[in-house]
Amino acid sequence: VALWHPIDDQLSGATCSNSYSYPAMWNTPDNRPRYLFEDALDCCRHNGFVPKCNVQDKCFDGEVTTLTVSGVASDGDAQPKSPTSRPTSTPTNKCYLRKWHYNGVGCTNDE
């Protein structure tokens, strides 16, 4: 499972990534709850990257996307109420909340 963690990105600023590039000491029982997260929103919130958080999804395309993050999760906004007329800068569904894992071919967040 690719876990989300903060990265020091001078260009992008406050960023969470699911890359495998992070200090080994973060993956210890004492440090894991502080540095490694199941989803991008938990990483953003825990690190105080609100209301804007950059997300670098290495399993998808590696590009940096900026999310607007509230302090509290809301399950009620899992899908948009209606289609948007134009592309949005923030994803309108919550597929980025799914856990990424290796399926033998590549990374996927299929359930």
Rosetta blueprint (number, residue, H / E / L):
1 V L
2 A E
3 L L
4 W E
5 H E
6 P E
7 I E
8 D E
9 D E
10 Q L
11 L L
12 S L
13 G E
14 A E
15 T E
16 C E
17 S E
18 N L
19 S L
20 Y L
21 S L
22 Y L
23 P L
24 A H
25 M H
26 W H
27 N H
28 T L
29 P L
30 D L
31 N L
32 R H
33 P H
34 R H
35 Y H
36 L L
37 F E
38 E L
39 D L
40 A H
41 L H
42 D H
43 C H
44 C H
45 R H
46 H H
47 N L
48 G L
49 F L
50 V L
51 P L
52 K E
53 C E
54 N E
55 V E
56 Q E
57 D L
58 K L
59 C L
60 F L
61 D L
62 G L
63 E L
64 V E
65 T E
66 T E
67 L E
68 T E
69 V L
70 S L
71 G L
72 V L
73 A L
74 S L
75 D H
76 G H
77 D H
78 A L
79 Q L
80 P L
81 K L
82 S L
83 P L
84 T L
85 S L
86 R L
87 P L
88 T L
89 S L
90 T L
91 P L
92 T L
93 N L
94 K L
95 C H
96 Y H
97 L H
98 R L
99 K L
100 W E
101 H E
102 Y E
103 N L
104 G L
105 V L
106 G L
107 C E
108 T E
109 N L
110 D L
111 E L
